[in-house]
């Protein structure tokens, strides 16, 4: 089976017929490892990597929303639960950190949320 090697070089697209056997023979002939040829292939546009943007976006949003005093504070300074007081205590930092970690585990491990761009 013949696969095609696509290269994008300065706006021009090239297409080279390469078989799997030919790629293996080139790699073994020049004693190349996969780690050494992946940057070269990706620079020519042959290897496309899909970036998962869910972890940084969800982590940043949760960090903003769960900052003590931003939306709520648990435990509050004067009451067990306070809304938008923009103050913090050591206990509320600990509680919000635990909630943040649990929600991150829920989104990334249990629900396996992905956003490929």
C-alpha positions in Angstrom: 0.0 0.0 0.0 1.4 3.4 -1.0 1.0 6.4 1.3 1.8 9.9 0.2 4.2 12.2 1.9 2.8 15.7 1.8 5.2 18.6 2.3 4.3 22.2 2.5 7.4 24.3 1.8 7.1 28.1 1.5 3.5 28.0 0.2 4.1 25.2 -2.3 2.7 21.7 -1.7 4.6 18.7 -2.7 3.4 15.1 -2.8 5.8 12.2 -2.7 4.7 8.6 -3.0 6.3 6.7 -0.1 5.5 3.2 1.1 5.8 2.1 4.7 8.7 -0.2 3.7 10.5 2.8 2.1 10.1 4.9 5.2 11.4 2.0 7.4 14.4 1.5 5.1 15.2 5.2 5.2 15.0 5.3 9.0 17.1 2.2 9.5 19.6 3.2 6.8 20.4 6.5 8.4 20.0 5.2 11.9 17.2 7.7 12.8 14.8 7.4 15.6 11.2 8.5 15.5 11.9 11.3 17.9 14.6 12.7 15.6 12.4 12.7 12.5 9.1 13.9 14.0 10.2 17.6 14.2 11.4 17.4 10.6 8.1 15.9 9.4 6.0 18.4 11.4 8.0 21.3 10.0 7.0 20.2 6.5 3.4 19.9 7.6 3.4 16.1 7.3 2.5 15.4 10.9 -0.4 17.3 12.3 -0.8 17.4 16.0 -4.1 18.3 17.5 -3.8 20.4 20.6 -6.2 19.7 23.5 -7.3 23.0 24.8 -9.8 21.8 27.4 -7.3 21.5 30.4 -6.0 25.1 30.3 -9.3 26.6 29.5 -11.3 24.7 32.2 -8.5 25.1 34.8 -8.3 28.9 34.2 -12.1 29.3 34.3 -12.3 27.2 37.5 -9.4 29.1 39.1 -11.2 32.4 38.4 -14.6 31.2 39.6 -13.4 29.4 42.7 -11.2 32.3 44.0 -12.3 32.8 47.5 -14.7 35.8 47.7 -15.0 36.2 43.9 -18.5 34.5 43.6 -18.8 32.9 47.0 -16.7 32.1 50.1 -17.0 28.9 52.0 -16.5 29.2 55.0 -17.0 33.0 55.2 -15.6 35.5 57.6 -18.9 36.3 59.3 -21.1 33.5 58.1 -20.7 29.9 57.0 -21.4 30.9 53.4 -21.0 34.4 51.9 -21.5 35.8 48.4 -19.1 38.3 46.7 -17.4 39.7 49.7 -13.9 39.9 48.1 -12.2 38.7 51.3 -10.4 35.5 52.1 -9.3 33.4 55.1 -6.8 30.5 55.3 -9.7 28.1 55.9 -11.6 29.3 52.7 -8.4 29.0 50.7 -8.1 25.4 51.8 -11.7 24.6 51.1 -11.6 26.3 47.7 -8.4 24.4 46.8 -10.0 21.1 47.6 -13.1 22.0 45.6 -10.9 23.1 42.6 -8.9 19.9 42.7 -12.0 17.7 42.9 -13.6 19.6 40.0 -10.5 19.2 37.9 -10.4 15.5 38.5 -14.1 15.3 37.6 -13.6 17.1 34.3 -10.4 15.5 33.2 -10.3 12.0 34.6 -14.0 11.0 35.1 -15.7 12.9 32.2 -12.6 13.0 30.0 -13.4 16.4 28.5 -11.4 17.3 25.4 -11.4 20.4 23.1 -9.3 19.9 20.0 -8.5 23.0 18.0 
